[in-house]
Amino acid sequence: MNYHQLCARNCLIIARLFLACGIILIAGALFTGPSWPSLAFACVGVQALNLAAAEYADRKRHLNRSNRCKR
């Protein structure tokens, strides 16, 4: 396993954690009802989903570089 494959695997793990946290935070915000804390939870949840998307993009970049290194 080369460096880029290892980084891609780590990106996938981190992305899944951010995705799970984001879903939990948004679901918690929906169940608590309209209030300022629930709005804060929803905002943090959306940011966690954005970070998950960024990690998936980073994973794809590392996989592309890994394939380039094999040639």
N, C-alpha and C positions, 0 to 999 in steps of 0.2 A: 504494500500500500504506500503510494507516494504522498508527498506533502499535500497536494491539491485534493486528493481523495480523502485524506484525513480531515482537512478543513471542510470539505463538502459534507462529510458525515457529522462533524460538530455543528455546522450551520443548520443541518436538518434537526438535530436535537434541540438547539436553541430556538429555532422557529416553532417547533411543536410546543415548547414551553410557553413562548409568547402567545401562541394561538390559544392554548388552553386558558392561560391567565386572562386574556382578552375576553373570551367567551364567558368565563365565570364572572368577571367584573360587570360586563354588560347585562348578563342575566340577573345578577344581584341588584343592579340599578333598576331594572324593569320591575322586579318583585317588591322593592321597597316603596315604590310610589313616587309621586312628584315632590322632590325636595332638593335643596342644594347639595347635600352629600351624595344623593343618587346621581345628580348631574356630574359631580366630580368623578364618581366611579365610572360612569359612562364615558367620560372624556379620557380617563386613564385606560379604559378598556379599548377604546378606538386607537389610542396611541400604541397599545400593545399589539393590536392587529396590524398596524402600520409597520412596526418593528418585525413582526413575523414575515410580512411580505418582503421587507428588505433582506431578511436572512435567506429567504427562498431565492431571491435574485442573486445574492452573494454565492449561494450554493451552486446555482446554475453557472455562474462565472468560473468558479473553481473547477466544476466538472468539464467545462469547455477547455480550460487550461490543462487539465489532466489528460484529456484526449489529445491535445496538441503535443504534450510531452511524450506520448507513446509513439508518435510517428518518427 
